[in-house]
Amino acid sequence: MVTLDFQQVLEAARQLPQPSRIRLASALLEESAPDTPRLQPLTGLSEAELRALAESALAPRHARRLKQLLRLNREKKLTRALKGELDALLQESDRVAVLKAKASYTLELHTA
């Protein structure tokens, strides 16, 4: 049996396509311990604004660059500067994923 550490799991999750990352985040939230804080809903937004956020994506230019950098990373061809750029784009992608998850969660609360 192969055992992965947290960083390896996180790196693998970051390489998933955006929809898969969102499903993974949702599944992890559902499986969290009862004393773990739940995802906080977004407040002060209309249903249309929440839907727009829930359907948002990383800017196409950034998504293309992220894909290029991930390919170079798999090929072990990243310089230190490119690794920094990759980390920044992954953080941006993570922020978008969290915002999407919060918007989707808020919409679910409204329809429940």
N, C-alpha and C positions, 0 to 999 in steps of 0.2 A: 504494500500500500504506500502510495506517495503522499507525503505530508508537506504542505505548503505553509510558509509563514505569511503573516498579514500583508507584508509588502508585495509578495508574489501574487497573492489573491487580488490585491488592489490593482496591480499592474495588469493582470489578466482581465479584470472587470473593466478597466479603462479602455481596453482594446475592443470591447464589444460594440456592436452598432448601437446607436442612441436608443432605439426602441427596446432593445434587450437590456440596456443599462437601467432604463426606467422600470422595466418589469422586475429586474433583480432588486432594485432599491425598494420597490413596493413589497416584494416578497420578504425582504429582510425586515422591513417595518412591521409587517404582519406577524413575523416570527419573534419579534423582540420580546424581552422579558416584560412582565406586567409593570414593573417599577421604572421601566425606561420611558423617558418622555416621548409622547407621540408627536407626529408631524403637526406643526402648527398651521392652521388654515390662514389664508390670506384674507384680510379684511379691507373694506372700503372700496372694493372693485365690483363692477357690474358683472353680470353673467357673461356678456359679450367679451369683456376684458379678460375674464378668467379663461374663457374658451380660447382666446387669442394666445394667452400665455401657455395654456396647456398644449397648444399645437405649435408653439414656437420651436425654433431650431437654431443651432449655431449658425452664424453668418456663413453663407456659401463659400466665401473666400477663406474664412478661417477653417471651415470643414475640409476644404481641399488641402490646405496647408497641413492640417492635423494628420490627414491621411498620408501625405507625403512623408512627414516626419515619423509617423508610426512605421511606415515601410522601411525607412532608413534605420530606425531603431532595431527592427527585426533583423536587418542585414548587418547590424553592428557598425554602421557608418556615420554615427552622430558625433559631431564635435561637441566640446563643452558648451559653446554658444547655442548650438542647435538643441542640445539637451535642455537648456534654459528656456528656449522658445517652446519646445514640446511641453515642458512642465507648465508654462504659462497658459498654453492652449488647453491642456488637460484640465487645469483649474477653471478656466472659463467654461469649458464644456460641462464640468461638474456643477458649476453655479447655474447654468441653464437647466441641467437635469433636475436639480433641486427645486428651482422655480417652477418647472413644469410639473413636478410631483406635487408641490404645494397647491398649484392651481387645480390640478386634477382632483386632489383630495378635497379641496374646498367645494368644487363642483359636486362631488359625490355627496358631501354633507348637505348641500342645498337640495339635492334631488331625493335624498333619503327621507 
